[in-house]
Amino acid sequence: MKQQNKAAEFTLSDSDVVKLINAATSSRNRLIIKTLVQTGLRRAELADLDVEDLQPERSRLLVRHGKGDKARIVPCATDLIAELRAYVQRRKTGPLFVSSRGRLSLRSVSYIVETAGKHAGIVNPNPKRRQINAHLLRHTFARHFLRDGGRVHILSQILGHDSIAITHQCYGTASEEEIQSEYQKVFKGE
């Protein structure tokens, strides 16, 4: 019987991530996509961030309401923190990411990511999906974290999983990109 691929096995390449960020229609939208890609946040967690959740002195974000309403700390690259600080400028309170109506909705976050994907000409590598979505960016973050030497138990904490077993279940198998790369190493043009 054929095993079905899990959604977590599909990711964007490094070059597609850059294309996606660059294809966003505004500096705010680029920052939203960059935040999703570099932190692994869920779209609801991103939309729920407040200015005071930004902790620049420690290069991290406080996710107050993760899945199951659990709080956690998410580390951030210093350049991302600097961009987030510049984005909020003098605001001390309120939503981190805003629209003309106030806090971004989940639908708005989805639209921003999907639109950037269309502008970049990127198709979701998951054959069950067509458009780029925020959860694909979460999977991309996780796979790239592990590929670049991150440890699975640290990834589990960053993603806010209840247990390391969940992280292993999602990311403990090779992605299609990893399988292809490993195959090419073994069979160098034979």
Helices and strands as residue ranges (DSSP letters): G 7-9, H 14-23, H 27-39, H 43-48, G 51-53, E 54-55, G 56-58, E 60-63, G 67-69, E 72-75, H 78-88, E 98-99, E 102-103, H 106-120, H 134-147, H 152-159, H 164-171, H 176-186
